[in-house]
């Protein structure tokens, strides 16, 4: 039903001007679908039971006739005027040997599936006129040239221009309509221009590939440079943040390695920890060994072996206590330094 309705809607365009039929169908088709889905279909559902089909057909016929009349008297004159202006532009380009510039319009249109509208609605009528007069026309080949499609999307426009320019220089033409625009169809319709047509397609392909190569190469370089720059900025920010944090942590931090007498393992552990602090560039943090009964009041962090934790908690008022399996274990020293860097241990 919808398909029949679309045909009815743009019938006025086809009757008024067959050259505008495709453009008219592309404009009225979506309008028809939206109108039927959101207006006419809900309206027909309200019909009396048993009369749904009759109501649907009647509504479709009335609205279709109305659209056909509107298309005949309103839309077609507008489309004809627009098409005429475009045709005049193409004629001007041909007269001034600038026909290659049509690629600026044709190649992007392929991305939006408008190439058939341009070909059948604009170029084909002109090509038919030229073919009637001289037996062939280059306009048959403008949109159907498959050369640019063998490159990549970013190089379609220069590739199309190069191919059309080559056709102009060698007077390449087609004996009739080329549809679809495949290489086999183009060669079949080229007649005695086969070699020149192949050359034009090859030039289009080469230009497309070369330009795409340099574009993608440059794009890759930009991406690499941007990634390196972003990584450097990220590393600088992390380094600055770490330096600020280290300065803040190092202001008043005093670490005490604590045991019963403050000698032996605690003294060796403090000495090893000071050496590790120096290696890590964390200067300014004090690390000393203390006996459990000689802990200073300004001590920030106490470090002891795990089995000594309960005694230290009873004998001192330390709020931050870090336990280790061994006060000489440098792996545990590094873990404590990393916690200090991240601020996981508060003062």
Secondary structure by P-SEA (a helix, b strand, c coil): caaaaaaaaaaaaaaacccaaaaaaaaaaaaaaaaaaccaaaaaaaccccaaaaaaaaaaaaaaaaaaaaaaccaaaaaaaaaaaaaaaaaaaaaaccccccccccaaaaaaccccccccccaaaaaaaaaaacccccccccccccccccccccaaaaaaaaaaaaaaaaccccccccccccaaaaaaacccaaaaaaaaaaaaaaaaaaaaaaaaaaaaaaaaaaaaaaaaaaaaaaaaaaaaaaaaaacbbbbbbccccccaaaaaaaaaaaaaaaaaccccccccccccccccccccbbbbcccaaaaaaaaccccbbbbbcccccaaaaaaaaaaaaaccccc
